[in-house]
Amino acid sequence: MEKKKYSKRYCRYTEAKIEFIDYKDVDLLKHSLSERYKIMPRRLTGNTKKWQERVEKAIKRARHMALIPYIVDRKKVVENPFKLS
């Protein structure tokens, strides 16, 4: 079997020179979430360890404040769970 070649990953937050990840900025956090709103691992997002930990903390805070859902139903995957109408 042939190995797949992946493009080189880079840390989006280091490149943008972001100082702080705000948990209220849902658009910034969506980059690190899958379509079912699970936190994506570092090997897929390309984040450095420092920024991955900060992103995880911000996502968990946003979930606690009900800005991001904890679970999206497996049988009914919604494109954007914030707009259910």
C-alpha positions as CSV (number, residue, x, y, z in Angstrom):
1,M,0.0,0.0,0.0
2,E,1.1,3.5,-0.8
3,K,1.4,6.0,1.9
4,K,-0.7,9.2,1.5
5,K,1.3,12.4,1.3
6,Y,-0.1,15.2,3.3
7,S,0.6,18.8,2.9
8,K,2.8,20.5,5.6
9,R,0.6,21.7,8.4
10,Y,1.2,25.0,10.1
11,C,-0.1,26.6,13.2
12,R,-2.8,29.1,12.2
13,Y,-2.5,31.0,15.4
14,T,1.3,31.4,15.3
15,E,1.1,32.5,11.6
16,A,-1.6,35.1,12.4
17,K,0.4,36.3,15.5
18,I,-2.7,36.1,17.7
19,E,-2.0,37.0,21.3
20,F,-5.1,35.5,23.0
21,I,-7.9,33.1,21.9
22,D,-11.3,34.5,23.2
23,Y,-13.9,31.8,23.9
24,K,-16.6,34.2,22.7
25,D,-15.1,34.3,19.1
26,V,-16.9,31.2,17.8
27,D,-15.8,31.7,14.2
28,L,-12.1,31.4,15.2
29,L,-12.8,28.3,17.2
30,K,-14.8,26.5,14.4
31,H,-11.5,25.8,12.6
32,S,-10.5,23.4,15.4
33,L,-13.9,21.6,15.5
34,S,-15.2,18.8,13.3
35,E,-18.6,18.8,11.6
36,R,-20.0,17.1,14.7
37,Y,-18.4,19.8,16.9
38,K,-15.7,17.5,18.3
39,I,-12.3,19.0,19.1
40,M,-9.9,18.0,16.3
41,P,-6.4,16.7,17.2
42,R,-3.2,18.5,16.6
43,R,-2.1,16.2,13.9
44,L,-5.0,17.3,11.7
45,T,-5.2,21.0,12.6
46,G,-1.4,21.6,12.6
47,N,-1.5,23.6,15.8
48,T,1.5,23.7,18.1
49,K,1.1,22.2,21.6
50,K,0.8,25.6,23.3
51,W,-1.9,26.8,21.0
52,Q,-3.8,23.5,20.9
53,E,-4.1,23.6,24.7
54,R,-5.3,27.2,24.6
55,V,-7.9,26.3,21.9
56,E,-9.1,23.3,23.9
57,K,-9.6,25.5,27.0
58,A,-11.5,28.2,24.9
59,I,-13.7,25.5,23.4
60,K,-14.5,24.0,26.7
61,R,-15.3,27.5,28.1
62,A,-17.5,28.2,25.1
63,R,-19.4,24.9,25.6
64,H,-19.9,25.7,29.3
65,M,-21.4,29.1,28.3
66,A,-23.6,27.4,25.7
67,L,-22.0,29.1,22.7
68,I,-21.0,25.8,21.2
69,P,-23.0,22.5,21.5
70,Y,-21.5,19.6,23.4
71,I,-23.1,16.9,21.2
72,V,-24.6,16.9,17.7
73,D,-27.0,14.1,17.0
74,R,-25.3,11.4,14.9
75,K,-28.4,10.6,12.9
76,K,-29.2,14.2,12.1
77,V,-26.0,16.0,11.4
78,V,-26.8,19.7,10.9
79,E,-24.6,22.0,8.8
80,N,-24.9,24.8,11.4
81,P,-26.5,23.9,14.7
82,F,-26.9,27.6,15.6
83,K,-29.4,28.1,12.8
84,L,-32.1,25.3,13.2
85,S,-34.9,27.2,11.5
